[in-house]
Each structure stands twice: as structure tokens, then as C-alpha cells.
Amino acid sequence: MLDAAALPAALRLSRQADSTLTDQLAARFAERIRQRLLAPGARLPSVRECARRHEVSPTTVVAAYDQLLAQGLVEARAQRGFYVRGPLAEAAPEPGRSAPAPRSPVPISATTLIRGMFQPPGAQPMPGLGTLPAEWLDQPLLASAMRKVSAQLGRSALQYGEPAGEQRLRRALASRLIEHGISASPEQIVTTVGATHALDIVTRTLCKPGDTVLVDEPGWSVEYARLAALGMRVLPVPRGPDGPDLATMQRLIEAQPLAARPRLYVTVSVLHNPTGASLSLQSAHKVLQLAQAHDLAIVEDDTYAHLAPSHLPRLAALDALDRTLYVSGFSKILTPSWRVGYIAAPARLVDRLIDTKLLSTLTTPSMTELALAHCLEQGPLRRHAERVQRLLDAARGRSVELARAHGCRFAAEPRGLFGWVDTGVDTERLAQVMHDDGWLIAPGALFHATHRPTNLMRINFATTQDARFWQALQRARDSLRPLS
């Protein structure tokens, strides 16, 4: 275990702070419990171990644990220590009324990675997050685009934007899609508040609570949680290096009663999250054949389009936007704060998608859409994306070298932004130790539709070039392994 001197300065208990050491320590554990980084049933460090780790007296630790007891966050077990309390039991149903149906499981820390994105400027890189380092982004580009657009705004700035999104941006997006072989008119494009909002609009338009949705597994943890929150029944399809396991996918579809068969398949064709794999041309054709045979709509999430070669196969290109809806955005390449995404869809669905958009956000912000249109039209975004790809290629090489040097191996060929890494230990337990040392990692259990222990974790190549992270990871792994 690390001692307090080895902890990042921001995470050490401070004797000069306004709050006491007891309060600081209790707050540290309370935050981890509420964010589900300490799962129900998890054992807190022993009093002696915690005191050594934070360089405080055992009395301070006992007082902090007492605070957690009073808050109902932990429970004391005689001769065994302190454990995180499980959820309170639900009240028994009233006589004559049936118990409520169990809700779809939600990954225990689906929102932890999202919360981690809201870091103060200058915070150290977090290997579990899915964003690029701020220094890789082009602030002058953004500022210049906003200035130019501001100078051109007329009375339209005082009104709501167009329901489908700014026409100028939709024209620029239609031109951009041609690079991926996707033919879509501006009238087939609907802008959104980021790619996640686009996925939400599609799901709400095409499905209702109780419907079945096919998803990749492993896959994006937030997507599992989002679908579960909408009341969808999630059926995971194993994802391999070339695409989904088509035999399993077919069995899952045909095993359902006809009325309950899946309505939707949500997938990432290019630079899959978390494995980095891309769909092969052969698999893409077979996916479309299966979708045609079973009347299945496909949502193709191409969030990482700007980090990948444009020639890689897209389902929307092969399908000519017949039963495929294409979703993408710009938070991964330009800036997360502009929140501009879009849907390219079959013409017959566009009005329904716009209606759903209007009910959720009315319209989308014209200023950022026009600024993005300027970036697409004038070419600076293309040059910026090429620079980021070069930075990412170099970062990936260094991260892979560090990972292997510290005893980790890759469960999938390292490509794109993410690496799928085998650590040799349970990564949920590893995440707890690493979080206490100031590092947020993404344990592999988050990327499965139903919870399961795993030795895998997802890393962000752009934020894992620091040798200190891999040293901390190796120490944490060693602390979790049984002594021989």
C-alpha cells in the first residue's frame, strides 16, 4: 500500500484545512460510496491500515468511520471490520397488490466516468475518461469561429433555431458524410445536443418501454444505463475483432416471441468502445442481411469518426440509409462543451425524429451550430483532426510500451483512442485502490450489460503516457494479489 506521502497532493489530508482530519477522511469515503466506487458489501480498510495510509492516528480513523455509521453509509460487523451498506430493502407490497417488476440492472458506476469529466482546469489526466487532453484541442480555432459567426448574426440570433438544425450546418455535414461513402441530403440530417442526445432521440422515436434492444458487449457503459433508464430490455451481443457474433445475434433474435423481437441494434462500427476494433466489410454485409431478414433498425454510433481513416466500412454507407440511422458528434475532436451532434436518417423517419427533438430540447443552439459549420467549410477542422491523429498515434505507442513494461497485456489489438487491457486482477477492486491514490480508471465490469467480475479495464491512450500512473497501477495490483 502507498503511504500518504506517495498520494497526489490534491488527495492528501490537510492539517491546514478548515475541516478536521476526521471530517476530511469521512468525506473521502462518503464520496466513493455515493459514486459506487465502493460497492455495497465492500470492506473498508482496517483502522490500522487506513491510519498508516493517511498518516493519521487510529483514533481519527475510528471517528471518521463513526461518522459514516451515523450517515447510514457503512455498517460495523463484530470482529470483522466496517462494510459498505447495501441498498435498503423495499417495503413489502400491500395485500392484494403484486410486487413491482424488477428494474433492468444498471452498471454500478455508469455515471462515475461522466462525473469524472467535470474536472477543474489543470487537473491531472484520468486514464478512465473518454476525452482528449485539453492541450490537444485548438482553442484559437474555436474562438476564431465564434467571432466570425457573431459578427454575421442578424435578427435570427433573437429567435429559436430551425427545428431540424441550422441549414448551413446540415449542408456542411452532408458534404462531410460523402467522405465516408454516405449519401444524405441536408433534409435527412437532424442536429442534436451531442451524440448522446442523438442516440436518445432515436431510441425514444423508434422504441417504447419494454421493447428489446440489441447492443454490443463489451460496449459503452453509459448506453446500457441510458437504455435501462428508458425501460428497454437489453440483449447483449458478443463483440469480436471483426464485429458482432452473428450466430449469437441470430439466436437472440429468434429466441424471442415474435411480438417481443428486438426493434433496434445499437453498435459502433469504427474504433469500437472499449476494444478499438472496427467492423470488417464481410461482417457489415452479414449484419445488414440479418437486419433485413428480421426487420431490425440499426443505430450506427460513429462518435470516433474523426480519429479513424475515412475509408473504413460504415453500415450507413452500405445500407444507403435504408434501415440504418447514423449518429455522430464533435466532442471527441473539437470540444466537449459545444455539444453538437447529429443524426442522418432515412427520409421517412426525419419528421418523427424532429418531433422527438422538439419535445426534448425545442431547438438546438444556432451559435455553436453556425460556428461548427464555419470550421467544416473552411478546412481548419480537417487540419486539426489530422494533427490530433498524429498525437494519438504517438501516445498510443508510448502507452502500449508502458503497459507491457508493467506486466499488462492487451486483450484486443491497440487501435484508436482506447485500449482493452488485462491487468491480471479484479479491476473493480483495483479501481477502488487507484481512486484513493488519485487515479480514475474504467473497470471492465462497466462495459458489460450485466455485472460480472473481470480483469480487464479500458484505458485512454491520450492520458496514459505518464509513467507514474503505471507505477501506481503496478503497486495497486501487487497489493491485491495474495501473498505466495
Summary of the structure (lengths in Angstrom):
residues: 484
radius of gyration: 24.2
end to end distance: 16.9
largest distance: 74.1
contacts: 1560
relative contact order: 0.13
helix: 46%
strand: 13%
